[in-house]
């Protein structure tokens, strides 16, 4: 089940960890004015749980130096070794991975959903819209994922957002490859 984009908890999941903990503290203090402490703790607990979850995600993210080192390693890999590293990373994420032909390099399947992945131009310093158009044409009604170790232009990002293509780059790519 997916949370609505603008629900309170979806917003808190995208915010920094301390925002949820501050909201939980505020809710606790307000509820404490009207009810006993155990009930106020219970009412504030969803905010605390979300804050702790977001904090754990932030702690697992690689730092800027580790991310830069991982991206440098990725740029230095041969196409075959990068493909193998990416395949292993997707399998760790719970996907079943098949090699694909055409504009996509992999076909990922998880929970009945199919996602086409393109990464042939991962070493490009700057990626424009064209490779994303190719991926979108191949994916048609399904989801797409484009992997880039370089910069993705604003126009390409906008195109990706409009066409259900997830762009994996920089920090996210470093985290994915690091496992």
N, C-alpha and C positions, 0 to 999 in steps of 0.2 A: 504494500500500500504506500502511496506517495502522498506526502503532505502538500496541501495547497501552498503555492508560492509565497503568498503574503500572510500566511497565518503567523500568529505570535511565535510559536515554537520553531517554524521554518526560519523566521527572521533571526531568532536567537541562535539557531544552528549555524547561521552564516556570520554572526557577530563574534567578537572576541569573547573569551571565556569569562572574563570578569564582568561583562555586561549581564550575563545570566545570573551570576552570583549576587550582583548588586540588586537585580530585580527580585531575586529570592529573599534577600535581606529586607527589602522594602515590603514585600508581601508579608513576610513574617511579622514585621513590626506593626503593620496595619491590622493584620488578623489578631495579633496579640492584644490589641485594644479591646476586642470584642469577644474573645474566647480564650480558653485555657491553652497553655504552651504546647501540649502534645498535638492539639488540633491545628495550631498555627504552624508547627513544624511540618505536619502532614500537608498543609496547603502550600507551603513554600518548597516542598521537596522536588516537584518537577523542575523548577528553575535550577536548583542545586545540581540535580542529575544532569541536566543539559549542560550546565557550566563545566562539570567534571568531564563530560564526554568531549566537549570542544577542547578543553585543556589537554586531554590525552591525545587528541588528534594533532594539536599544535606541537606537543612534545615529540611526537613521532616523525614530524616533518624534518627533512634534512636542513641544516643550516645553510647559509649562503655559500660558505666555503666548500662544504661537502657537495652541495648542488652543482657548483661551478666545476668541481673536480669530476663529478659523475658525467656532466655534459661534455667535458673535455675528453674523457675516456670514450664516450659514445661517438663523438666526432672522429676519433681515431680508429674506431672499429671498421673492419671490412663489412661489406653489405651482408655477407652470410653470418658473421659472428653477431652483428647487430640484430639480425632477424632471429637468431637462436636466443639471444638474451631477451628480446621482446616477447618471444613465444613463451619462454619460461616464466617471465613476469606475468603475463596474462593467465597462465595456468595457475600460478600462485594466487591470483585474484579470483579464481574459481571459474574461469572460462574454459570451454572446450575449444581448441584452436585447430583450424584447418587452413592449409595454404589455399589461396584463391588465385584466380586468373583475371586478367583485365586490369581495370583501374585500381582494384583493391589487392592488397598483399595477403591479408588474413581474413578469415570469416570466423568471428567469435560467436559462441552460443552459450547462453546462460539463462536458465529458467525459461526456456522456450523463446527467448528473444535473440535475434540474429543482428550482429553489428559487423559491418565491413570496415576494415582498417587499412589505411594507406600510409606507407612510410618510405616509399622509394626515394623521395627527395629530402630525407631527414637532415642531411648535411648542409642543405642550402642556407646561406646566411639570411635570406629574406624570402618568405613565401607569400605569393599573391593569391588571387582568386582561382586561377586556372586549374591547379591540381585539386582544389576543393570542388570545382564544377564537375571534373571527371569522376570524383568519388560520389558526388551527389547523383550523377546520372547512373552510376552502377548500383547505388543503394536504392534508388527509386523511392519506394514507400518505407523502407527500413531506416535504421539508424546508421550513422557513419562516424568514424573516428579518424582524425588526421594527426600523425605524430611528426613533430618537428623539433630539432635541436636548436634551430635558429629563431629569428624573429618572424612573427606572422603579422602581416599588415592589418591595419584597422579595417580596411575594406574586406579583407579575407575573413576577419573575425565576425564582421557583420553578416556576411554571406553564410558563414557557418551557423550562426545563431538562428538565422531565418530558415535554414534547411536541415535542422536536426543533426548537425555534425559537431561532435565534441572535438575540440582541439587540445591535444596533449603536448605540452611544451615546458621548457625551462624546469621549474621546481617540481611540477607534477611528473615530468618525464624522469627526472633524477630520482624521485621517490619510487616510481614504478620500477626502474632498473635496479635500484638498491635493494628492493625487496624488504 
